[in-house]
Amino acid sequence: LVVYVLSPPAALVLFLRAERGRRPNSQVADLPPAMRPAMTAYAVLFGLAGTALFLIPETMAGYWPWSLTPLTARVLGGWYLASAALAAMLSRERSLQDAGIGLGSVLLVTGLLLAGAALHRGGFNGPPASVAIYLVVVAGYGLATAGFWWSARRMAPAPAH
C-alpha cells in the first residue's frame, strides 16, 4: 500500500525537478510536429478510459473486450491512467533524445499487448465492436509511435566529425 500511495507524488516531484533542469540540445533529432496532437489525443483517450474503469467499473465491464471484475477494472484503469500520463509527457517532448525511453516503452508495451491478444484471442468475450476498437487503438498507438521514432531518426542531424 505504501508503494501505491507514495509512488505518484514521488514521480511527480522527480518529473518536475527533471523538467526544471532541462537544457535544449541542438545536436539531437527533432520529433515530427504531428506527434504533439497525436500523443495529446492518446493521453485524453487513455485518461477517459482509465477514469471510467476506475470510477464505474461495473458499467465499463459490460463494454470491455474481455471479462472484468470491479477490482481488475480498477487495476486496468490505473494502468490506463499511467499510459495517459506517459502520452501527455511525450506530447511535450521535442527531441528524440528526450522522448526515446518513453517511445521505446510504448513500442514494447503495444507489441506485448498485441502478442497477448493474438495468444489469448479466445479470451475476447466482450462486444465485437469493443474488441475491434481495442485492437485498432493499441495497433494505432504502436504504429504512430514507431512512425514518429522512425521519422525523427531520419531527420537526425549528421554527426560532427
Rosetta blueprint (number, residue, H / E / L):
1 L L
2 V H
3 V H
4 Y H
5 V H
6 L H
7 S H
8 P H
9 P H
10 A H
11 A H
12 L H
13 V H
14 L H
15 F H
16 L H
17 R H
18 A H
19 E H
20 R H
21 G L
22 R L
23 R L
24 P L
25 N L
26 S L
27 Q L
28 V L
29 A L
30 D E
31 L L
32 P L
33 P L
34 A L
35 M H
36 R H
37 P H
38 A H
39 M H
40 T H
41 A H
42 Y H
43 A H
44 V H
45 L H
46 F H
47 G H
48 L H
49 A H
50 G H
51 T H
52 A H
53 L H
54 F H
55 L H
56 I L
57 P H
58 E H
59 T H
60 M H
61 A H
62 G L
63 Y L
64 W L
65 P L
66 W L
67 S L
68 L L
69 T L
70 P H
71 L H
72 T H
73 A H
74 R H
75 V H
76 L H
77 G H
78 G H
79 W H
80 Y H
81 L H
82 A H
83 S H
84 A H
85 A H
86 L H
87 A H
88 A H
89 M H
90 L H
91 S H
92 R H
93 E L
94 R L
95 S E
96 L H
97 Q H
98 D H
99 A H
100 G H
101 I H
102 G H
103 L H
104 G H
105 S H
106 V H
107 L H
108 L H
109 V H
110 T H
111 G H
112 L H
113 L H
114 L H
115 A H
116 G H
117 A H
118 A H
119 L H
120 H L
121 R H
122 G H
123 G H
124 F L
125 N L
126 G L
127 P L
128 P H
129 A H
130 S H
131 V H
132 A H
133 I H
134 Y H
135 L H
136 V H
137 V H
138 V H
139 A H
140 G H
141 Y H
142 G H
143 L H
144 A H
145 T H
146 A H
147 G H
148 F H
149 W H
150 W H
151 S H
152 A H
153 R H
154 R H
155 M L
156 A L
157 P L
158 A L
159 P L
160 A L
161 H L
